[in-house]
Amino acid sequence: MAEQEKRSGWFGSLAGKLWALATGAVGVAFVLGIIFWGGFNTAMEWTNREAFCISCHEMRDNVYVEYRNTVHYQNRTGVRATCPDCHVPKEWVPKIIRKIQASNEVLHKVLGSIDTPEKFNAKRAELAGHEWARMKKNDSQECRNCHNFTFMDYAEQNRRAATRHQTAFNEGQTCIDCHKGIAHTLPGIEQNIGAPKIDAAELPSSQAEPATRAQRAEQADKPASN
């Protein structure tokens, strides 16, 4: 009987020690997890500042200067849309994906392919095309964080804007379909708005429209085949 009680006490003591060890390990892991998560998110937010964007990306002497001359930088209400407001999603997973994509831009700066304003402008149409395609794919989510068709008061807009916004809403268009070049100089590409551009730059095939206005006009002028 005494032997059985002794064995039971030994197992009880062992179980208690294991429970204390497991509880302590979980507690330490929890604290370390909070520290890691807090540090990671702090780093993410630190890299999500306009000053950081300018320090890494090839933009200080070109696109940043252009942006400073727009209403998104300075306006009567003092509400500013900074680089990450327009180019980095707020949702966590899309934000991580965008950060990974942006690292490729930094790589090209380091490699020297866009490290001068001249080199950057030579690739401006391609770079802009990639960003337009991204915004088209996510329904201009970053624009709609501030601007939303649903909450627009068309009576307060001029007639042209009110008509275009309602048409775009009804046709399922998104902001970037019409508002390219809203914060940066528009590259010389064909947008099918107004007169056809002469010597327009070519977008990558995945982002180009099926036919430009000039091509459609040329096709329309051709005599019909018998």
C-alpha angles and dihedrals in degrees: 000000000000090000091053092049090049092051091046091051091050092051090046091052091048092049090050092051092048091049091050091048093049092046091049092048091051090048093050091046090050093051092045089048091054091048092048094045092046092048092047094050091045089054090047092052092044090057089046094072125108091234091056092048091054093047093056109027125068095251113096094096099035126017094026091053089049092049092053089063094058136086090249089068102039129011143146094272097047092232109140131194106210128198096275092045089065103027107034122062117230094220111094102234095043088046092056091047091050091049090054091049091049091055087068089060090052089049091055090050089053092046089052099240094121102014096119131050089245094053091043093052090049088060097033095107092051094046092046090048091056092051093046090051091051092050092045090052094052094042092251090293094171091053092048092053083079105014121050129174090216095060098040117120100215091188088067093052126082115261096258095049093045092050094046094046093050091046091049091048092051093046094049095246123154133221097262092056089076107012103064112143093026093136105013136042109280114239116236098268133136111259097171090242119126121331117001114265119244115234092359116188117253119242120215110280092249091060102035120102117245091256135359124233089254091052092048091048090050091050091048091053093054114100114250114256118245 
